[in-house]
Amino acid sequence: MRVGKAAGRQAGVVTAALCLCCVPLGAWGAPDASASESGARWENARTASPESVPQCYATRGAPQEIVCYRRSWKAEFRHGDVVYVPRLIQVPRPAHPSSVVIVDRLDDIRPGGT
């Protein structure tokens, strides 16, 4: 039995929606979690906007090759809690980047700072 692309996408959307609804309620609705803890986690999730301003970097060895990243947050389930882990996502370089940070290596870039 072959499943069409549209049906596969719909199943993926339904699965993602169920995960988004159930996982946070299970973690935040736990009896041992206080209201302030769950509120703090929710605030962290809301302040981690996916539309973060991209930051551009270049290496000392190749300063003309500019690479830009935006910060994002990934929800992970760790030790019975949902935690938000910072990560970098590469984005297309703007025509005129506002500022470029020079680093020794691109591996030196961390989501929490340079």
Buried (B, 14 or more C-beta within 10 A) or exposed (E): EEEEEEEEEEEEEEEEEEEEEEEBEEBBEEEEBEEEEBEEBEEEBEEBEEEBEBBBBBBEEEEEEBBBBBBBBEBEEEEEEBBBEEEBBEBEBEEEBEEBEEBEEBEEBEBEEE
